[in-house]
Amino acid sequence: MLELGQTTEVSSKEFIFDADEGNFMNDVIEASKSVPIIVDFWAPWCGPCKTLGPQLEEAVVSFKGAVKMAKVNVDENQMIAGQLRVQSIPTVYAFWQGQPIDAFQGALSVSEIRAFVEKAIVTAGGTVGGGLDQAVAAAEELLSSGEPNEALQAFEAVLEESPNHAGAYGGLVRGYIALKEMDQAEAILNGAPAEISETAELETAFAQLQLAKQSEDAGPLGELLVAVSDRPEDHQARLDLAQALYGVGKIEDAVAELLELFRRDRDWNDGAARTQLLIIFEALKSNDPIVLNGRRKLSSLIFA
């Protein structure tokens, strides 16, 4: 059985080839009508090209045919470089349907290179997750079954192959939350690549981190239950109770307490009940029955 990150031996010759003035029209322009083609303009004397080229090749090969790469030596193919207005190297184009759809000049980070290749694949209607998405799903199962350390290892393995995989990055944050290592979770979240910092996966992780930190500060659950029972109008105690309930996994009960707080005083503490409800909804899947029922009840209270 293959471990994550291992593949059967795949020759880069299947996906990487040299292009020149004799084959460019057929192997790049025409071929890009069925698969996106990354075109790397380089020269033997170009220092940055010696770093960028192998990094591009590694990214392209990792997608196993979803994209291909043509290497054009500008010293030997000045006509092609001139037609595409290549003024400095390295210059990289992405072709799809016979036309350039994206380009960059100079060096990029490994994550930026991969993002460039992924964008070309997605533009062409392909998918970039493949087996990595399955690995993330398996890691999520480990996390759900109470095995956060094993889940973290799986998420980290995915990120080694795809640093901008939002699902794996969000899972990594939630894994440290499960271990109650809030500082580490926050540090990872704050260090997220800009390309994925506003994705739904990271927004969910952020909401779960907020809730976990609140739960730590909420106070003993038993004492809060007594406080709310004895002093139903103590809004702070009810808010603390909701946070504590969330912390022990009683999410539906937490939502019920927040809805009751909203019913009693929707404006208290700058609308804290509604704000807290929205954070919980963000932390759960949008089709979760708790979210669907909670939103419906909140709407009913708002328009009552």
Beta strands, then each sheet from edge to edge (+ up, - down):
strand 1: 16-18
strand 2: 37-42
strand 3: 68-73
strand 4: 91-96
strand 5: 99-105
sheet 1: 1+ 3+ 2+ 4- 5+
end
